[in-house]
Amino acid sequence: MMRTLRAQVELIHRPAQSEAYTGLASINADGTIALGAPGVSTDALSALASWVLQNVRAFPNLERLRDACFVRIDGDRVVAQYDDPELWLGMDAGPQPGSIDEAAARLVAAPPLVPYWVWMTDCGPGNAPFMLLDSTTDDPGGEAFASQISSVRLRSPALGKTFSGTLHQSSDGLPVLTTPSSTAEQAPAILDALTVAHPGLSALQRARVFRIKGQRRQEIKRGPDLTRELAALQALSGPGHQIGFFFTSGGDGHPAALLLATEPAALKAAARALVTGPNHQSIRGRVVCSKAGWLEFRARGEFANFIGLLAEWTAQHIMRHPGLGRLRGARMTLRDNEDNILSRHKDDKAWAIVP
């Protein structure tokens, strides 16, 4: 590759006193380009930006160089880095091509029922969640998109879970992701990571995921159905209002679960249907709205680290169910069988993990 580049450089006529640099280009975590070579300086960066600004209208692909930086190297050492966003102010301030910002902008602008190629991971460049989204119209075979994925993989030394397939907006505005690959099973965790990491991808909170198996389309569920719990929380609209609760730590590989209901019979039926491990903790009682508006879980007996486990459960599900924010700051009061208070629990640090 470098031999071919040097041969092309030799064909370029340049003044005797001009400066020339040959090196390697790489892509930063934010999608900008870093150009590494010996001897580069701020003057070289200024000259590059000026050249790009003069020619970008005639050659739109030069837009890819916006916000590029020069990295001065000496052998295997990085001596200095030169960047200056003000040099590029004359260019369009849209998202960098191939960046997660570009994917977010395309998701927002995507018209209904138009398919896009999608690739995403919970740990990509910079060890952060990452997503690519591009048109299938301009790249029906996906060859160009595959090249983009390869580039991102090279920038991701600790690549995590991945998903690849297509995405379209349904007629009612829901993102729908489809793939024949087993990576469909990993999509829910990746989507959760992306919505936490990038505000522009909040629409993915409501995304649906399907795996194609022959003529069948199997939906990949994204956590429990919390319709009953959200309705019960809405019933806690004033001081003294109360509902029933059941909480289990899961145990032995089973997930923790919070059940809420306004009717005792519905709560008992839901609790019986839960699958738990033999070493789980569980507790039931009432949730009461205090005069100050925060929620108090009241129960009999003991339950270690209840507030911490409840906060963790809330953090896991709140991105898909924002109504769970009503639980934020909840407290616990435990009593014995004679109604004597055994302990009160308040843990603001535990609730700090909830977005």
N, C-alpha and C positions, 0 to 999 in steps of 0.2 A: 504494500500500500504506500509506504513512504517513498519507495523507489519510483513509483508511478508519479507521485506528487512532485518529487524533485525534478523529474523529467519535464513535467508540465511547467514548473517554475522557470526552467531554463529557456522556455519558448517566449517568456514575457520580456518585452523590452522595457527597461526602467533606467532613469537617469543615474549617472555614476555616483552621485552623492546621496542617493535615497537609502532609507533604512528598509531592511527586509527581515522577516522573522518566519521561521519554520518550526512547527511543534505539533502538539496534540490537542484536540478539543474534547471536552467532556461536558456532561449535563449535570447541573446542580440540582439539589432536591426540589427547588422551586421552579424548575423547568428552564432556567436561564442557562446560557452557554458560557463555559470557562475555557479560555484559550491559553494554553501553557507553552511557553517558549523562553529560551535564554535571552536576556537583554531587553525585554519589553519594558515599557514605562507608561506614565500617564499621558505623555505626548502620543504614544502609539494608540492608546485607547481613544483619545480625542480625534485622531486621524481616522480611525476605523468608524467611529460614530458619524463623523462628517461625511465619509464616503457612503455609508448606508443611507443616511438621510437624503443625499443627492440622487440616489439610484433606486430607492425602494418603490417609487411609483411605477417605474418601468419594469422592475423585477420584484413583485410582491413577496416572493419567498424570502427576501432579505429581512422581512419582518421578524424572522426567527432569531435574528441577532440582537433584537432589542434587549437592553439591559445586560448585554454581555460584559464579561470582565476579563482582564488579562492577568495571568498568573506568571510571575517571573520565577524561573527555575534555574538551579545551578547543580548539574548532575542529578542526584536523586532528591535534592532539597528544594523546598518551596521558600524562596527568598522574600517575596512580597506579592501582594494581590492589589490590583488597581481596579476600582469600580467607581462610577459616578452617574447616578440616575439622571442628573440634570442634563447630561449630554444627549439623552434620548427623548427629551421632552417634546420634540417636534413630531414624534411618532404616535400612532394610535395607542391609547392606554388600555386596550383590551387585554384579556388574560393571555399568558404565555402559551403558545402551542404545546400540546403534550403535557400540560400541567393539570393538577386537580382543579384549579380555578377554571380552566377551560371546560372540564367535564361538568362542573357545577353550572356554568353559564349555558351549556348545551342542554342540560337536563331541564332547566327552567324554560328554555325556548322551544323545546321539542313539541311539535304538533301532535295531536292524537293519532294513534295507529300507525305512525311512521317508525320502522325498525332502525335501531342503532346497534352497532357492535359495542359490547361492554366488557371490560376486564377490571377486576378490582381485587384488592388484597388488604388484610388488616395490618400488614407490616411491609411497607415498601421503601422508597427513597427516604433517607433520614429516619428510618425505623418508625415511620408514621403511616397510617392508613392512606391508600392511594387508589385513584380510579381513572380509567381511560374511557372515553365515550366518543364514538365517531360514526359518521354516516355510512350506511350500507349502500346507498345509492351511488356514491362516488367510488366505492370499493366493494363491489358485490361479492368478490371471492375472498375478501378479508386479508389479502396479501400485505397491503400497506399497514393494516391494523396489526397484523402479526409482527411486523417490523417494529412498530411502536412498543409492543409488549416486550420484545427482546431487549430493546433499549432500556426499558424500566427495570427489567430483571437484572441487567448489568449494573444498574445503580442501586440495587437492593441486596446488599451482602447478607442480610438476615431475613430473607423473604419468608413471609408467614403464609397463612391460608390464602387460597386464591379462588376466584370464580371467573369463568369466561362463558360468554353466550351472547344473547341479544336482549335489548331493552326497548320497550315502546310504552307510550302513555296510553292508558285505556280511555274510552270515551268519557268516563267520569273523572278523569284526571289522576288515576292511580298508576304509578310506575309498575310495569310488569316485566319481570326478568325470566328468561326461558333458556334452557340448555339441555342437551342430551347427556351431558357429562355428570359424573358423580360429584363434581364440585358444587352442584346444587345444594348438597347437604351442608356445605360450609357457608353458604350465602347469608343466612340470618346473623351469624356472629360478625361477619364482615360488614354487613349493612349497619349493624348497631355501632361498630367502631367508626365507620365513616360519618354517621350522623352526629356523633359526639365530637369528632375532630374538625368538621367543616360545616359552619352554619348554612352555607349555600346548598348543602345536600340534605336539608331537613325533610324534603319531600320523600326521601327514601325511608322515613319512619313508617310510612304506610304502604311500602312496596310489597308486592306479592311475588313469590318465586315458584316456578314450575319446572319439573324435570320431565322431558319427553322420553317415553319408553314405547317405541313402536308407534301404535296408533293411540296410545293412552297419554294423558297429561296428568301427572301427579303433583299436587301442590305440596310444597315444603312448608310446614307450619312454623310460625315464628313465635314460639312461646305460648303460654296458656291463654285461653279466652277469659278476659277479665271484665266482661260486660256486667256481670252481677256485682262485682266489687266496685266498679266505677259508679253504678247506680246507687249502691249503698252509701258510698262516700258523699254523694250529692244530697242524701237525706240528712246528713249532719250539718244542717244549715244554721243552727242557732244553739245557744247555751242549753245544756240538758238533753239535747237530742242524742239518741244512742242507737247502736246497731250491734249485732253479734259478730264475733270473730273466732276463727280457728287458725292457729299458726303451727307449722311443723318445720323442723330443721332439715327434713328429708332423710338424711343419714345413708351411709353405705352406697354412695354414688347417686342417690336420688336427690332432685333439686328441692330447695326450700319452697314452701308455698304458704301464701296468705289467703284465707277465705273470708269474705265479708258478706253479710246478708241482713236484710231487715226482718226476715221471717225465720224463727228458730228451726222449723222443719226443713227449710231449704238448706240451712247451714249444716244440719246433721246429715242430710243426704249427700251433700258435697264432700263432707269430711270422710264419710264411709267409702266414697269412691276413690279417694286418694291412694296412691301407691307409695309406700314408705319403706325404708330399710329397718331392720330389727333394732338398730342402735340410735334411732331418732329421738329427739325431744319434741313434745307437742304440748300445746296449751290452748284453752278456750276461755272466752269471757265476753266482756262488753267493751265497746269503744264509745266514749262519751265526749261530747263537745264541751270544752270548758268555757267559762265566762270570757276569757281572754281570746278564745277562738282556736287555741291549739287542741289537739286530740289526746285523750288519756285512755290508754288500754288498761282495763281493770280485770284482774283474774285472781284465782286462788292457787296457792302453791308457790313453787320456785321454778325459774327458767333462766339458765345462765346466758348472759349476753343477749338478752332479747332485743334491746334497742339496736345493737350493732348488727344483728342478723336481719332485723326488719329494714334497716337502712340499706344494707347490701341488696336485699330483695327489691326494694324500691328503685335503687340505682340501676339494676339490671333491666327493669321494665318501663321506666318512666319515659324513655325516648319514644316508644310506640304508644304509650298511654299517658299523656301529659296530665290527665286528671289525678294521677297518683301523687301529684305534687301536694295534694291536701294532707298527705301523711307526713310531710316534712316537719320536723321538730316535735313529733309525737313523743309522749312520755308513758311510763308504765308504773302502775301501783299494784303491788301484790299483797293479798290478805290471807289470813288463815281461815279455817272453817268457822271460827267464832267471830269473823269479820274484823279481827284486829289487824292493823297494818303491819306487815312484815318488812316491807321496803318500798322506797320510791326510787324511780330511775329516770334520770334526764341526762342525755349525752349529745351535746351540740357538735362535738368533734365527729361522732359517728355519722351525723346527718350531713356533714360537710362533703361527703363523697357523692351526694345526690346532685346531679346537674341542675 
